[in-house]
Amino acid sequence: MIPPAGHDGEAEAAALRCEPNRRARAEDGHRSDGAEDGHSHGHGPGGHSHGHHHAANARALGTVAVLTGGFMVVEAVGGIVSGSLALLADAGHMLTDFAALVMAWIAVRIARRPADARRTYGFDRVSVLAAFVNGLALFLIAIWITYEAWHRLTEPAPVLGGLMLAVAVAGLVVNIAGFWILTRGESANLNIRAAVLHVAGDLLGSLAAIIAALVILWTGWTPIDPILSVLVSVLILRSAYHVVRDSARILLEASPSGFDPETVAADLTREIPGLVAVRHLHAWSISEERPMATLEAVVAADADPAATREAIKHRLAERFAVDHATVEIHIETEAPIEVPDDAPVSDPD
């Protein structure tokens, strides 16, 4: 969270947490400022030239989608033959994950398109929308697993522990490979985060299947299979909640996480000479990596408007990781004369 004014230690820690994203955006972007009209835009990389990040994300998603889709068939067959709900649940999860990864891959490909006259912010929101849909899919998967587990507990079925164990171990290897590929990319990208959570759910499902298979082989106690499946579904639900919450926040254009307008306005007026007041401060995000802000700045009559404007944008970028800011300058004037509501109105004649 961005700390209240005066908590410099916490503020510096928050700024350091934002530093990797800010540097990545700064390396890819450029700034384009207005001339002398008192109204300017500070452009970070936002939609201008971070194509190499999108290309790397697309390759990672495509590779993991192929791995997931291929092994999904193996796991489904193994679950049917062995009678393991844990394997079938994980295969069902992998089926939805395969669709989610393909959708995420398509979203990243679309997001690589440059901005145009009709879509001035580009296509980054497509990946956020994909993350939102993927999060909802995770909810449905967890509900289905829980339902099937309850059915298995009430009507136990025999399970072939040996085949179950072999398939689960192979699935664990595939999921570890997919998890490693995805976590080498942009961890701040919401679409990649959603994909990582899908693969992490598969990985946990494979671990649960391995444990269940070992228990069945050693003790013959088959209820362990649906019980561990439910535990995995609870972990999936927790992850799904965070993805849906974060993507919904961006789609609803809420303030970026940790961005408190009142605190930011107080910080700017305290730290920037010549800045008298900050009004109409609004902040939102195009994607997880592209926060935006607009504001009106009231500057002292003897202050340099252009220098104050640049100082505001610099402070927003360095302290609050907002690289794209639109700042409108107003020169401070004498306060208007207040007229009481009950004052008589003179007749113009």
FISE-41224 format. One line per field, with one value per residue (C-alpha): residue number from 0; residue in three letters; x, y, z. Coordinates in steps of 0.2 Angstrom, whole numbers, plus 5000, padded with zeros to 4 digits. Each point is the difference from the previous one (the first is absolute). Example, Ala and Ser with C-alpha at 12.3 -4.5 7.8 and 13.67 -1.06 7.14 Angstrom:
<sites>
resi	[0,1]
resn	[ALA,SER]
c1	[5062,5006]
c2	[4978,5017]
c3	[5039,4997]
</sites>
This chain:
<sites>
resi	[0,1,2,3,4,5,6,7,8,9,10,11,12,13,14,15,16,17,18,19,20,21,22,23,24,25,26,27,28,29,30,31,32,33,34,35,36,37,38,39,40,41,42,43,44,45,46,47,48,49,50,51,52,53,54,55,56,57,58,59,60,61,62,63,64,65,66,67,68,69,70,71,72,73,74,75,76,77,78,79,80,81,82,83,84,85,86,87,88,89,90,91,92,93,94,95,96,97,98,99,100,101,102,103,104,105,106,107,108,109,110,111,112,113,114,115,116,117,118,119,120,121,122,123,124,125,126,127,128,129,130,131,132,133,134,135,136,137,138,139,140,141,142,143,144,145,146,147,148,149,150,151,152,153,154,155,156,157,158,159,160,161,162,163,164,165,166,167,168,169,170,171,172,173,174,175,176,177,178,179,180,181,182,183,184,185,186,187,188,189,190,191,192,193,194,195,196,197,198,199,200,201,202,203,204,205,206,207,208,209,210,211,212,213,214,215,216,217,218,219,220,221,222,223,224,225,226,227,228,229,230,231,232,233,234,235,236,237,238,239,240,241,242,243,244,245,246,247,248,249,250,251,252,253,254,255,256,257,258,259,260,261,262,263,264,265,266,267,268,269,270,271,272,273,274,275,276,277,278,279,280,281,282,283,284,285,286,287,288,289,290,291,292,293,294,295,296,297,298,299,300,301,302,303,304,305,306,307,308,309,310,311,312,313,314,315,316,317,318,319,320,321,322,323,324,325,326,327,328,329,330,331,332,333,334,335,336,337,338,339,340,341,342,343,344,345,346,347,348]
resn	[MET,ILE,PRO,PRO,ALA,GLY,HIS,ASP,GLY,GLU,ALA,GLU,ALA,ALA,ALA,LEU,ARG,CYS,GLU,PRO,ASN,ARG,ARG,ALA,ARG,ALA,GLU,ASP,GLY,HIS,ARG,SER,ASP,GLY,ALA,GLU,ASP,GLY,HIS,SER,HIS,GLY,HIS,GLY,PRO,GLY,GLY,HIS,SER,HIS,GLY,HIS,HIS,HIS,ALA,ALA,ASN,ALA,ARG,ALA,LEU,GLY,THR,VAL,ALA,VAL,LEU,THR,GLY,GLY,PHE,MET,VAL,VAL,GLU,ALA,VAL,GLY,GLY,ILE,VAL,SER,GLY,SER,LEU,ALA,LEU,LEU,ALA,ASP,ALA,GLY,HIS,MET,LEU,THR,ASP,PHE,ALA,ALA,LEU,VAL,MET,ALA,TRP,ILE,ALA,VAL,ARG,ILE,ALA,ARG,ARG,PRO,ALA,ASP,ALA,ARG,ARG,THR,TYR,GLY,PHE,ASP,ARG,VAL,SER,VAL,LEU,ALA,ALA,PHE,VAL,ASN,GLY,LEU,ALA,LEU,PHE,LEU,ILE,ALA,ILE,TRP,ILE,THR,TYR,GLU,ALA,TRP,HIS,ARG,LEU,THR,GLU,PRO,ALA,PRO,VAL,LEU,GLY,GLY,LEU,MET,LEU,ALA,VAL,ALA,VAL,ALA,GLY,LEU,VAL,VAL,ASN,ILE,ALA,GLY,PHE,TRP,ILE,LEU,THR,ARG,GLY,GLU,SER,ALA,ASN,LEU,ASN,ILE,ARG,ALA,ALA,VAL,LEU,HIS,VAL,ALA,GLY,ASP,LEU,LEU,GLY,SER,LEU,ALA,ALA,ILE,ILE,ALA,ALA,LEU,VAL,ILE,LEU,TRP,THR,GLY,TRP,THR,PRO,ILE,ASP,PRO,ILE,LEU,SER,VAL,LEU,VAL,SER,VAL,LEU,ILE,LEU,ARG,SER,ALA,TYR,HIS,VAL,VAL,ARG,ASP,SER,ALA,ARG,ILE,LEU,LEU,GLU,ALA,SER,PRO,SER,GLY,PHE,ASP,PRO,GLU,THR,VAL,ALA,ALA,ASP,LEU,THR,ARG,GLU,ILE,PRO,GLY,LEU,VAL,ALA,VAL,ARG,HIS,LEU,HIS,ALA,TRP,SER,ILE,SER,GLU,GLU,ARG,PRO,MET,ALA,THR,LEU,GLU,ALA,VAL,VAL,ALA,ALA,ASP,ALA,ASP,PRO,ALA,ALA,THR,ARG,GLU,ALA,ILE,LYS,HIS,ARG,LEU,ALA,GLU,ARG,PHE,ALA,VAL,ASP,HIS,ALA,THR,VAL,GLU,ILE,HIS,ILE,GLU,THR,GLU,ALA,PRO,ILE,GLU,VAL,PRO,ASP,ASP,ALA,PRO,VAL,SER,ASP,PRO,ASP]
c1	[5000,5006,5003,4992,5010,5015,5003,5016,5007,4984,4998,5018,4997,4984,5010,5013,4986,4995,5017,5002,4984,5004,5018,4992,4988,5013,5012,4986,4991,5003,4993,4990,4995,4989,5008,4994,4981,5001,4993,5011,5002,5014,5001,5008,5002,4982,4995,5015,5014,5000,4998,5014,4991,4985,5009,5009,4983,4992,5014,4999,4981,5000,5013,4991,4983,5007,5008,4983,4989,5011,5001,4982,4995,5012,4993,4982,5003,5010,4986,4987,5010,5006,4984,5008,4990,5016,5007,4983,4998,5018,4996,4984,5010,5013,4987,4994,5018,5004,4985,5005,5019,4994,4989,5014,5012,4987,4998,5019,5001,4986,5008,5015,4991,5004,4988,4991,4988,4985,5009,5012,5005,5003,4994,5008,4982,4997,5013,4991,4983,5008,5007,4982,4992,5014,4997,4981,5005,5010,4985,4990,5014,5000,4982,5000,5014,4991,4984,5008,5010,4984,4993,5015,4999,4982,5003,5018,5008,5015,5016,5016,5013,5015,4994,4993,5018,5009,4988,5001,5019,5001,4987,5010,5016,4989,4993,5017,5006,4985,5002,5018,4997,4987,5009,5015,4989,4991,4994,4991,4989,4983,4997,5016,4995,4984,5008,5013,4986,4991,5017,5003,4983,5004,5017,4991,4987,5015,5007,4983,4999,5017,4996,4983,5008,5013,4987,4989,5015,5006,4983,4986,4991,4992,4990,5017,4998,4985,5005,5016,4991,4989,5016,5007,4983,5001,5018,4993,4986,5012,5010,4985,4994,5016,5000,4982,5001,5016,4993,4983,5008,5009,4985,4989,5014,5003,5015,5016,5003,5008,4997,4991,4995,5000,5017,5007,4993,5007,5017,5001,4995,5013,5014,4999,5004,4987,4986,4986,4987,4995,4982,4990,5014,4994,5010,4996,5009,5000,5009,5009,5016,4992,4993,4993,4996,4992,5000,4998,5015,4998,5017,5005,5000,5019,5003,5006,4985,5011,5013,4986,4991,5016,5003,4983,5002,5017,4994,4985,5012,5013,4990,4984,5005,4988,5009,4985,4993,4990,5002,4990,5007,4990,5008,4995,4990,4993,4986,4983,4989,4987,4982,4988,4985,4988,5008,4988,5002,5001,4988,5010,4988]
c2	[5000,5018,5007,5016,5016,5000,4981,5002,4983,4990,5011,4996,4982,5001,5009,4987,4987,5009,5003,4985,5004,5018,4996,4988,5013,5014,4990,4996,5017,5018,5016,5013,5016,5014,5017,5015,4997,4996,4982,4986,4981,4990,4984,4985,4985,4996,4994,5006,4988,4985,4988,4989,4996,4995,4989,4991,4998,4993,4987,4995,4998,4991,4987,4997,4998,4987,4991,5001,4995,4985,4993,5003,4986,4988,5005,4998,4983,4995,5007,4990,4984,5001,5007,5015,5015,5010,4996,5004,5016,5005,4995,5011,5014,4998,5000,5017,5006,4995,5011,5014,4999,5001,5015,5008,4997,5008,5014,5004,4999,5012,5012,5001,5010,5018,5014,5009,5015,4990,4991,5012,4989,4985,4983,4996,4999,4984,4990,5007,4994,4983,4999,5004,4986,4988,5005,4996,4983,4996,5002,4988,4987,5001,4998,4985,4991,5003,4992,4985,4998,4999,4988,4988,5002,4994,4986,4994,4992,4989,5009,4993,5008,4994,5007,5016,5003,4998,5012,5013,5000,5003,5014,5008,5000,5008,5013,5005,5003,5011,5009,5004,5006,5012,5007,5005,5013,5016,4996,5017,4996,4996,4988,4990,5000,4992,4987,4996,4997,4988,4990,5001,4993,4985,4998,4999,4988,4989,5000,4996,4985,4994,5001,4992,4986,4996,5000,4988,4989,4999,4999,4997,5015,5008,5015,5009,5002,5012,5008,5006,5006,5011,5007,5005,5008,5011,5006,5003,5011,5010,5004,5003,5013,5010,4999,5005,5014,5008,4999,5006,5015,5005,4997,5011,5013,5001,5008,4989,4989,5011,5016,5012,5017,5010,4993,5003,5018,5004,4993,5011,5016,4997,4995,5011,5019,5011,4988,5007,4986,4984,4999,4986,4987,4984,4984,4983,4987,4994,4984,4994,5008,5017,5011,5017,5016,5017,5015,5019,5009,5018,5008,5017,5015,5002,4981,4993,4990,4989,4996,4996,4989,4990,4999,4993,4987,4995,4998,4989,4989,4998,4999,4992,4991,5010,5003,5007,5016,5014,5016,5016,5016,5014,5016,5005,5016,5011,4991,5006,5011,4990,5007,4994,4991,5013,5015,5012,4999,5018,5004,5002,5015]
c3	[5000,4997,5018,5007,4998,5012,5000,4989,5004,4995,4985,4994,5003,4989,4987,5000,4997,4985,4993,4989,4991,4999,4992,4988,4994,5000,4989,4987,5000,4996,5006,4989,5008,4995,4995,5009,5002,5018,4996,4997,5000,5008,4990,5007,4989,5002,4983,4990,4999,5012,4987,5005,5017,4991,4988,5014,5009,4985,4997,5018,5000,4983,5007,5016,4991,4989,5015,5010,4985,4996,5018,5003,4988,5009,5017,4995,4994,5015,5012,4991,5000,5018,5007,5008,5003,5004,4982,4992,5010,4995,4982,5000,5007,4987,4986,5006,5003,4982,4994,5012,4994,4982,5004,5009,4985,4988,5012,5001,4981,4998,5013,4990,4987,5000,5006,4986,4998,5007,5013,5007,5015,4989,5004,5017,5008,4990,5011,5016,4993,4997,5018,5006,4990,5006,5018,4998,4992,5015,5011,4989,5000,5019,5002,4988,5010,5016,4993,4993,5017,5010,4987,5003,5019,5000,4987,5001,4985,4997,4995,4991,5011,4989,4984,5009,5007,4984,4991,5014,5000,4982,5002,5014,4988,4986,5012,5008,4982,4996,5017,4997,4982,5005,5016,4990,4991,5007,5017,5001,4984,5006,4985,5004,5019,4995,4989,5014,5012,4988,4999,5018,5003,4988,5010,5016,4993,4994,5018,5007,4988,5005,5019,4997,4990,5013,5014,4989,4996,5018,5010,4987,5007,4984,5008,5000,4981,5001,5017,4992,4985,5010,5009,4982,4995,5016,4995,4982,5007,5010,4984,4989,5012,4999,4981,4998,5013,4992,4982,5005,5008,4984,4989,5012,4999,5019,5006,4999,5015,5014,4991,5012,4991,5016,5006,4983,4999,5017,4995,4984,5009,5014,4989,4984,5002,4993,5000,5010,4998,4990,4994,4991,5002,4991,4997,4991,4991,4982,5006,5015,4994,4993,5014,4994,5009,4996,5011,5001,5008,5008,5000,5007,4989,5002,4996,4983,4994,4988,5013,5013,4988,4996,5019,5003,4986,5006,5018,4994,4990,5014,5016,4994,4984,4989,4983,4990,5008,4993,5009,4998,5007,5008,5006,5018,5000,5013,5009,4994,5010,5009,4999,5013,4994,5007,4993,4990,4982,4992,4986,4984,4995]
</sites>
